[in-house]
Amino acid sequence: MCRQSATVCLTKSPSRQHRSIGPLALRLQTLADPRSRRGKRHPFVAVLLVACSAVTAGAQSFAAIGQWAKNAPQDVLTRLAARTATALGVRVAPSGATIRRVILHTCPGGLADLLGCEPDGSETLAVDGKSARGSRRGTTPAAHLLAAMTGGGQTVTQLRVPDKTNEITCFAALLEPFDLTGITVTADALHTQRDHARFLVEGKRAHYAFTVKKNQKGLYEQLRTLPWQEATAKFYDRTTGHGRLETRVVQALTVTELGVDFPHAVQVAKIVRHRTSVTTAKRSRETVYLITDLSSRQASPERIAKIVRSQWVIENRLHFVRDTTYREDASKIRTGHGPENMAALRSFAINQLRAAGHTNIAAGLREMALRPFERPLTLLGLS
């Protein structure tokens, strides 16, 4: 049974074997068609392939996907295995209403898993959440989606956080299906939880690198009062961007014999950030701590600084791109599984564009739009 649906969507859900089947069409065949038996006219996989292709071409809504399908030529519909309507073999595209109905009811957990990439071989895996602000409806809060992304910028999967809970309750469920052996999982201060640390180290044979801020008052105070004057390992880093000059000083301290109360904690880093605004010359300083099970041999202060930056990848290369390029927060898709399934389709398109060498996703979509019925299908391997 799927992690995020009351219906069975995968033969053995969630399973890595389905993600590694190969061609996209074969992977999607493992999803269950949510429609009733009566009245089916268009193949379920064909409708999903239409949606994947249209979103890769830049479609941002159900109406845009339907319009793309309506204007698709016969050879494109043949490659998508669209329905044959007459004895002459004329292909008929699914209507906008059919596309909307399928996306609203398709199992979101299964779709996100099948459209994601495997984390195998990644050095780091960042976990972070984002709300689709436009999906708020009356007193119902906006859909909040927790996602995982590799350090290389490939989305692995996502889950929708239940409305009356928070991201903490979905952390283990998000990562459970995947082999995380040797991978360092990063997360913001919200996920600096003892259960999360045990789950990663004991259950997944992974490593963790969690930020510690004042939301964990006891732990934060314990780390603040460590003998930092004895920390000899330091790393200095300076970057310019977002209208500011930032200098970071990273100190690392082994804490195995210092009584730090956190499961499997081996090393703690103190990160002092000095920021100077390029326009106003205003200066600010921030101190945060990072706790990890990585030893000093496994993670020097320089590598710790790299691990910290990898957490920004999911914000800059997924959430920011979906907001600015796909205008996700302006989307009015609110009902059913629409918000999370459209987010999964957008993440999938971003994965494909990035894998094809597009570092600027907006530019990649403009290139797809030059030949909207040829290039997206070629990119997705739909022959």
C-alpha positions as CSV (number, residue, x, y, z in Angstrom):
1,M,0.0,0.0,0.0
2,C,1.3,3.5,-0.8
3,R,2.7,5.7,1.9
4,Q,0.3,8.4,1.0
5,S,-2.9,6.8,-0.2
6,A,-5.7,4.6,1.0
7,T,-5.5,2.5,-2.2
8,V,-2.9,0.0,-3.4
9,C,-0.9,1.7,-6.1
10,L,2.2,-0.4,-6.5
11,T,2.6,-4.1,-6.7
12,K,5.0,-3.9,-3.7
13,S,4.8,-0.3,-2.7
14,P,7.1,1.5,-2.3
15,S,9.7,-0.6,-4.0
16,R,13.1,0.3,-5.6
17,Q,12.6,-2.4,-8.3
18,H,9.8,-0.4,-9.9
19,R,11.9,2.8,-10.1
20,S,14.7,0.9,-11.9
21,I,12.5,-0.8,-14.5
22,G,13.8,1.5,-17.2
23,P,11.5,3.4,-19.6
24,L,9.1,5.9,-18.1
25,A,6.0,4.2,-19.7
26,L,6.9,0.8,-18.1
27,R,7.4,2.4,-14.7
28,L,4.1,4.2,-14.8
29,Q,2.3,0.9,-15.6
30,T,2.9,-0.2,-12.0
31,L,0.5,2.6,-10.8
32,A,-3.1,1.6,-10.4
33,D,-5.7,3.5,-12.5
34,P,-7.9,5.4,-10.1
35,R,-10.8,5.5,-12.5
36,S,-13.7,3.1,-12.3
37,R,-14.0,0.4,-15.0
38,R,-17.0,1.9,-16.7
39,G,-16.4,4.8,-19.0
40,K,-12.7,4.5,-19.6
41,R,-11.7,5.7,-23.0
42,H,-8.1,6.8,-22.7
43,P,-5.2,4.6,-21.4
44,F,-4.1,5.6,-18.0
45,V,-0.4,5.6,-18.8
46,A,-1.0,7.7,-22.0
47,V,-2.7,10.4,-19.9
48,L,0.2,10.5,-17.5
49,L,2.7,10.6,-20.4
50,V,0.8,13.5,-21.9
51,A,1.0,15.3,-18.5
52,C,4.8,14.6,-18.2
53,S,5.5,15.8,-21.7
54,A,3.4,19.0,-21.4
55,V,4.9,20.0,-18.1
56,T,8.3,19.4,-19.6
57,A,7.3,21.8,-22.4
58,G,6.4,24.4,-19.8
59,A,2.7,23.8,-19.0
60,Q,1.7,25.1,-15.6
61,S,-2.0,24.1,-15.3
62,F,-4.5,21.5,-16.2
63,A,-5.8,23.8,-18.9
64,A,-2.4,24.2,-20.4
65,I,-1.8,20.4,-20.4
66,G,-5.1,19.9,-22.1
67,Q,-4.3,22.6,-24.7
68,W,-0.9,20.9,-25.4
69,A,-2.6,17.5,-25.9
70,K,-5.3,19.0,-28.1
71,N,-2.7,20.5,-30.5
72,A,-0.4,17.5,-30.5
73,P,0.0,16.0,-34.0
74,Q,-0.7,12.3,-34.8
75,D,2.9,11.1,-34.7
76,V,3.2,12.6,-31.2
77,L,0.0,11.0,-30.0
78,T,1.3,7.7,-31.4
79,R,4.5,7.9,-29.4
80,L,2.4,8.6,-26.3
81,A,0.2,5.6,-27.0
82,A,-3.0,7.7,-27.1
83,R,-6.4,6.1,-27.8
84,T,-7.2,4.9,-31.3
85,A,-10.7,6.1,-32.3
86,T,-11.4,4.7,-35.8
87,A,-10.5,1.8,-38.0
88,L,-8.1,4.2,-39.8
89,G,-6.0,4.4,-36.7
90,V,-6.6,8.0,-35.9
91,R,-5.3,8.9,-32.5
92,V,-7.4,11.0,-30.1
93,A,-5.9,13.1,-27.3
94,P,-7.4,13.0,-23.8
95,S,-9.5,16.1,-23.0
96,G,-8.5,18.6,-20.4
97,A,-11.3,17.2,-18.1
98,T,-9.9,13.7,-18.4
99,I,-6.3,14.9,-17.6
100,R,-7.6,16.8,-14.6
101,R,-9.5,13.9,-13.3
102,V,-6.6,11.5,-13.6
103,I,-4.1,13.8,-11.9
104,L,-6.5,14.7,-9.1
105,H,-7.0,11.0,-8.2
106,T,-3.6,9.3,-9.0
107,C,-1.8,8.1,-5.9
108,P,0.6,10.9,-5.1
109,G,3.1,8.7,-3.1
110,G,3.5,6.2,-5.9
111,L,3.7,8.9,-8.6
112,A,6.4,10.9,-6.7
113,D,8.4,7.7,-6.1
114,L,8.3,6.6,-9.7
115,L,9.2,10.0,-11.2
116,G,12.1,10.6,-8.8
117,C,15.7,9.5,-9.1
118,E,17.7,7.1,-7.0
119,P,20.0,8.6,-4.3
120,D,22.6,5.9,-4.9
121,G,26.1,7.3,-5.3
122,S,25.2,10.7,-3.8
123,E,27.4,12.2,-1.1
124,T,24.6,14.2,0.5
125,L,20.8,14.2,0.6
126,A,18.9,17.3,1.7
127,V,15.4,17.2,3.2
128,D,13.2,20.3,3.3
129,G,9.6,21.3,3.0
130,K,7.6,23.9,1.0
131,S,4.0,25.1,1.0
132,A,2.1,25.5,-2.3
133,R,0.5,28.7,-1.2
134,G,-2.1,28.9,-3.9
135,S,-3.6,25.6,-2.8
136,R,-5.1,27.1,0.3
137,R,-8.9,26.7,0.3
138,G,-11.1,28.4,2.9
139,T,-10.0,27.2,6.3
140,T,-8.0,24.3,4.7
141,P,-4.3,25.2,4.9
142,A,-2.1,25.1,1.8
143,A,-0.6,21.8,0.8
144,H,2.8,21.4,2.5
145,L,5.2,19.1,0.6
146,L,8.3,17.5,2.2
147,A,11.0,16.7,-0.4
148,A,14.4,15.1,-0.6
149,M,17.1,16.1,-3.1
150,T,20.6,14.9,-3.8
151,G,23.6,17.2,-3.7
152,G,23.7,17.1,-7.5
153,G,20.2,18.7,-7.7
154,Q,18.0,15.6,-8.5
155,T,14.7,15.3,-6.7
156,V,14.4,11.8,-5.1
157,T,10.8,11.9,-3.8
158,Q,8.2,14.0,-1.9
159,L,5.3,13.5,0.5
160,R,2.5,15.7,1.5
161,V,2.5,16.5,5.1
162,P,-1.0,15.9,6.7
163,D,-2.8,19.1,7.5
164,K,-2.9,18.7,11.3
165,T,0.8,17.6,11.7
166,N,4.2,18.9,10.7
167,E,7.3,17.8,8.8
168,I,8.7,15.9,11.7
169,T,6.1,13.1,11.4
170,C,6.9,12.5,7.7
171,F,10.7,12.4,7.9
172,A,11.1,8.6,8.3
173,A,8.3,7.8,5.9
174,L,9.9,10.0,3.2
175,L,13.3,8.2,3.4
176,E,12.3,4.7,4.4
177,P,12.1,3.2,0.8
178,F,15.6,4.1,-0.2
179,D,19.1,2.7,0.3
180,L,21.0,5.5,2.1
181,T,24.1,3.6,3.1
182,G,27.0,6.0,3.5
183,I,24.9,9.1,2.5
184,T,24.9,12.2,4.7
185,V,21.4,13.4,5.2
186,T,21.1,17.1,6.0
187,A,18.0,19.0,7.3
188,D,17.2,22.2,9.0
189,A,16.8,22.8,12.7
190,L,13.2,21.5,12.8
191,H,14.5,17.9,12.1
192,T,17.2,17.9,14.7
193,Q,15.4,15.1,16.5
194,R,16.8,12.2,18.4
195,D,14.5,9.7,16.7
196,H,15.6,11.0,13.3
197,A,19.3,10.5,14.2
198,R,18.6,6.9,15.4
199,F,16.5,6.2,12.3
200,L,19.3,7.3,10.0
201,V,22.3,5.7,11.7
202,E,20.7,2.5,13.1
203,G,18.0,1.9,10.5
204,K,19.5,3.2,7.3
205,R,23.2,3.0,7.9
206,A,23.4,6.6,6.8
207,H,25.0,9.7,8.4
208,Y,23.3,12.9,9.6
209,A,24.3,16.5,9.8
210,F,21.6,18.5,11.6
211,T,21.5,22.2,12.3
212,V,21.0,23.2,15.9
213,K,19.3,26.5,16.7
214,K,17.5,27.9,19.7
215,N,14.3,25.8,19.1
216,Q,16.3,23.1,20.9
217,K,17.2,25.2,23.9
218,G,18.9,22.6,26.0
219,L,21.0,21.2,23.2
220,Y,21.8,24.6,21.8
221,E,23.0,25.8,25.2
222,Q,25.1,22.6,25.7
223,L,26.8,23.2,22.4
224,R,27.3,26.9,23.0
225,T,29.2,26.2,26.2
226,L,31.6,23.6,24.7
227,P,35.3,24.5,25.0
228,W,35.5,26.1,21.6
229,Q,38.8,27.7,22.5
230,E,40.4,24.3,22.2
231,A,39.1,23.8,18.6
232,T,42.2,24.0,16.4
233,A,40.6,22.9,13.2
234,K,39.1,25.9,11.3
235,F,38.0,26.7,7.8
236,Y,37.3,30.1,6.3
237,D,35.0,30.6,3.3
238,R,33.9,33.8,1.5
239,T,31.2,34.1,-1.1
240,T,29.3,36.9,-2.9
241,G,25.7,36.6,-3.9
242,H,22.2,37.8,-3.3
243,G,23.5,41.3,-2.9
244,R,25.8,40.5,0.0
245,L,29.3,39.5,0.9
246,E,29.4,36.6,3.3
247,T,32.3,35.2,5.3
248,R,31.9,31.9,7.2
249,V,34.2,30.6,9.8
250,V,33.8,26.9,10.6
251,Q,35.3,25.3,13.7
252,A,35.0,21.6,14.5
253,L,35.2,19.8,17.8
254,T,35.1,16.1,18.6
255,V,32.5,15.6,21.4
256,T,32.6,11.8,22.1
257,E,33.9,12.4,25.6
258,L,32.2,15.7,26.3
259,G,28.8,14.3,27.3
260,V,26.7,15.8,24.4
261,D,23.2,14.5,24.8
262,F,22.4,13.4,21.2
263,P,22.3,9.9,19.7
264,H,25.5,8.9,17.9
265,A,27.0,12.4,18.0
266,V,30.7,12.4,17.3
267,Q,31.5,15.9,16.1
268,V,30.0,19.4,16.5
269,A,30.7,22.4,14.3
270,K,30.4,26.1,15.1
271,I,29.6,28.2,12.1
272,V,29.9,32.0,12.4
273,R,28.5,33.9,9.4
274,H,29.5,37.5,8.9
275,R,27.3,39.2,6.3
276,T,27.8,42.7,4.7
277,S,25.1,44.2,2.4
278,V,26.7,45.4,-0.9
279,T,24.2,48.3,-1.2
280,T,23.8,49.5,2.3
281,A,27.0,48.2,3.9
282,K,25.0,47.0,6.8
283,R,26.7,44.2,8.7
284,S,25.2,41.2,10.6
285,R,26.5,38.2,12.4
286,E,24.9,34.8,13.0
287,T,26.1,31.8,14.9
288,V,24.7,28.3,14.3
289,Y,25.8,24.9,15.3
290,L,25.8,21.6,13.4
291,I,25.9,18.2,15.0
292,T,26.9,15.0,13.2
293,D,27.9,11.4,13.6
294,L,30.8,12.0,11.2
295,S,34.2,11.8,12.8
296,S,37.0,14.4,12.2
297,R,38.6,11.9,9.7
298,Q,35.3,11.7,7.8
299,A,34.5,15.4,7.8
300,S,37.0,18.1,8.2
301,P,35.8,21.7,8.7
302,E,36.1,22.2,5.0
303,R,33.9,19.3,4.2
304,I,31.4,20.3,6.9
305,A,31.1,23.7,5.2
306,K,30.4,21.9,1.9
307,I,27.8,19.7,3.7
308,V,26.1,22.8,5.1
309,R,25.9,24.4,1.6
310,S,24.4,21.2,0.2
311,Q,21.3,21.9,2.3
312,W,20.8,25.1,0.3
313,V,20.6,23.1,-2.9
314,I,17.0,22.0,-2.3
315,E,15.9,25.6,-1.7
316,N,17.8,27.1,-4.6
317,R,17.4,24.3,-7.2
318,L,13.9,23.0,-6.5
319,H,11.7,25.2,-4.4
320,F,12.9,28.5,-5.9
321,V,12.7,27.1,-9.5
322,R,9.2,25.7,-9.0
323,D,8.1,29.1,-7.6
324,T,9.7,31.4,-10.2
325,T,9.8,29.3,-13.4
326,Y,6.6,27.3,-12.9
327,R,4.8,29.9,-10.7
328,E,3.7,27.2,-8.3
329,D,2.6,29.5,-5.6
330,A,0.2,31.2,-8.0
331,S,-1.3,27.9,-9.0
332,K,-5.0,27.5,-8.0
333,I,-5.0,23.7,-8.1
334,R,-6.4,22.9,-4.7
335,T,-8.5,19.8,-4.7
336,G,-7.8,16.1,-4.4
337,H,-4.2,15.1,-5.0
338,G,-3.8,17.9,-7.5
339,P,-1.2,20.1,-5.6
340,E,1.2,17.3,-4.8
341,N,0.9,15.5,-8.2
342,M,1.5,18.7,-10.1
343,A,4.5,19.4,-7.9
344,A,5.8,15.9,-8.6
345,L,5.4,16.5,-12.4
346,R,7.3,19.8,-12.1
347,S,10.1,18.2,-10.1
348,F,10.3,15.4,-12.7
349,A,10.6,17.9,-15.5
350,I,13.3,19.8,-13.6
351,N,15.2,16.5,-13.1
352,Q,15.1,15.7,-16.8
353,L,16.2,19.1,-17.9
354,R,19.0,19.1,-15.4
355,A,20.1,15.6,-16.4
356,A,20.2,16.9,-20.0
357,G,22.7,19.6,-19.0
358,H,20.4,22.6,-18.5
359,T,21.8,24.6,-15.6
360,N,19.2,27.3,-16.1
361,I,15.7,25.6,-16.0
362,A,13.9,28.7,-17.4
363,A,16.2,28.7,-20.4
364,G,15.7,24.9,-20.8
365,L,11.9,25.4,-20.9
366,R,12.3,28.1,-23.5
367,E,14.3,25.7,-25.6
368,M,11.6,23.0,-25.2
369,A,9.0,25.5,-26.2
370,L,10.7,26.1,-29.5
371,R,9.6,22.6,-30.5
372,P,7.0,21.6,-27.9
373,F,5.9,18.4,-29.5
374,E,9.4,17.1,-30.4
375,R,11.9,18.0,-27.8
376,P,10.1,17.1,-24.6
377,L,9.3,13.6,-25.9
378,T,13.0,13.1,-27.0
379,L,14.1,14.3,-23.6
380,L,11.8,11.8,-21.8
381,G,12.9,8.9,-24.1
382,L,9.5,8.4,-25.6
383,S,10.2,6.9,-29.0
